[in-house]
């Protein structure tokens, strides 16, 4: 069958079920796709070619016997480097950890995918320590955007975003603590869900840290979430397990009368690019045309709250780096070292607690602002994809996170938030919109995204490998 890289996970599973395509054929085709793209994109940290083919053969045998492990059996997936997979090191993007030992066990999200029979192709790239929303790493080098190779993927799920747009696999697993699945999603033109904190068990858990699906379609993300949301006792911050079939309940959201808060400008961080703002406004208008009650929502984020978040991230990363011996400290990307230390080296305990208090104030403000609405619609990033090869927009280590104002509040407030590609800039770069739900309403956000898929403008064809 031709066009395998264009097939969704839903379509692949249907082909396996009817015998029109085998997992081995699918994996072999996608390995060829990766070979064609990878010299230009640099999205993969590790590619397990032999292991993927062996997994595909095992899956093929299960399908032939009529005993697939799940709807994802034989469906290829990539996993972000920082999510432990058995037998692979996880150096979290930095040369300081280039000698990291192989992981002894799968982290919860990887374990669920392996148990479901998904074929793990390998691990995708990320920047040093997953910080600064970029495709630049001291260990991996530059990961590039398939839509335009001189543009950044953003991050920290940089390789996952690039791999999804380039057709490496239908399913990709990223992590998010301030925007790290949503920012690559908007810049790479894909769909990504940051679930409610604890919806997808993860280890080690941390304030705001989640794992979430990154795909080309909402339906694939819902199918993936069915598996990822299964319980794991290692996550002591996880939500009580619920039997929710996200895929089966995806369609049929009645938009009439739904209350939508439209947040066009956070008025903190970077100003909103005109094309980005127009895309978000168009999405809100489409929902209004479908019967939603749309009301403009004023910003709830202050410059002090955003600075408190930045200070907290700086203190956390400074602690990580200062634990390193001098010879390893020198291997960290210098921009990262300067970013996290220029203020944090002088922080007192009072400074850190004050920053944490501002984070909690931001968390409360986000929940309160969203409470009157069923959903909130906004830009994802205020900017279009910036230059490849630099660690942050503006390339200023003393002001490296002004582009996360739309995403980070919902990481801290634990609310589900998704990025859905809406349109494209005048020069062909993707522009996503963010869809935010109340805490724990992951299904609602997926259903709204599914409805918006049918309302958005015609989409461009996916990028093809260079010849």
Steps between C-alpha positions, in 0.01 A plus 500: 500500500629848415462801726555314826660806668173687438285241681365577844515258790126445458549416132796270567305304760211463255741371232651249742154382599389431143837364393569771244831595658735338751689666787825387338411679176406814691816507712725426201343790309536741791864404556555601138320828565726571796809423292382748235431784745744452783817647343310831476278494809705331774184403690615162632735444792493122468350290223444135594475357151548133591283522809219670308503232229492227766206669675321530166544129426358409841204732444439353155478154654245622755283661234511184287392300803216746566649593836627859487590648836310823432392735223860630503657159443758540224454878473839677493581760765795715603574594861671813627849443631421592863232229534691192611490197272653173608858463377541859375687784671308821568754786512222765483655684211831602650860394440545517876311169512642340186620207710155435650442127561220308328167518681413184690125531437244684292347813650120471535403651159754288315389192693136554401591536131718188506226302678255612232726360228597834348828479308756730661718632218736694726552817699462861385723797577462776758705803617721498810289411804184561294529873556440807282261359238756445226637243257862566604691257721862469607465124444284477189578821315221671303160343437326674208143572400376290202289788370811713456843376595626840614223517762495372858272220615474659844511252787570334717331215311692622196573170329147375560350806331730473200450124472121533505495765228747301288304174523744289701207328672136578575558515878753696704536539875625827647512671837384844611570714805456846352392442140731225379247302295284798399778731379652244260147414391418855392836550329491160326130505403389193697258423784616456858323457831642603835280288725386593847777439751485135599279384213800323346714340771866602477812438704647695659201734537552871562289812526348561156686216326288287269543266205268539206427389143634686197331395177370624167136456601280526807369145451851355523568694819177369656590143405844548655355653817287189552825312558708770669240574768508150646615500864853460633572504874842659447335837439404616849336813351279316249122536483273214602472260208189549287362280225463765228500397136623831359495371142145363511359818655687745278225593254168675547578800720203738477652846464174691532501709814850401608667783687837587347745748647717652230835618636672694219787652697667405828656848523809340652803363322535554127241696300270292282599481134221632275461174306496296821233727647292481183505119508378486860229756424389298197471184711289686756281640221452152355381375838262795527366416155438144617283623785743561785467802724840664464616769741836675505697408810740760641847388601538353846881479482720776637863569416580421864337157477690415183826621652431287807461197275826584323680540832368166620620324183836673531543387861402143413742480208780674688470232769526229232812652347676577828474133597726413206876458540701774324593287199132428431384851581717623214311278252160663555393739225652833614175685428317272746764552768483876464119501491453304821786653698510872425237567767471169681859502625393787725155374603422477868249257644258791523546573128411144404197489729381833359532358147309190602227718649464681167470164324218404736333836439522432125349157552205641692449781249486253210238281665287797606517663156394181321224403741213690330569327169476149363822562306753773429653569158826690454824506305751231598820696441490874436754462220559309177781242487828677565849426368636147524818455697434754776390399852218752548316776314714812512804292599525684834584279801379775734152497343458150361138409579275789391331274242337261751243741643205327329606146592668493841198613709307186410797277580502641851119501535485132392240574231490304173613708203553410135657653192313448173639632174260758360662671201831612350689826482550688176829319450356156575586446867245322723291689757322310775230603744485395864190338646477492878252314719415495867712278721460131417284557189747340260215337309330837452816657356544209261136525390527874441819446300326236293214740427744776403681267261186505286467880523855606422622611157640251251839377613820489299650169391754365747867570425681240289862385536757695298617324187 
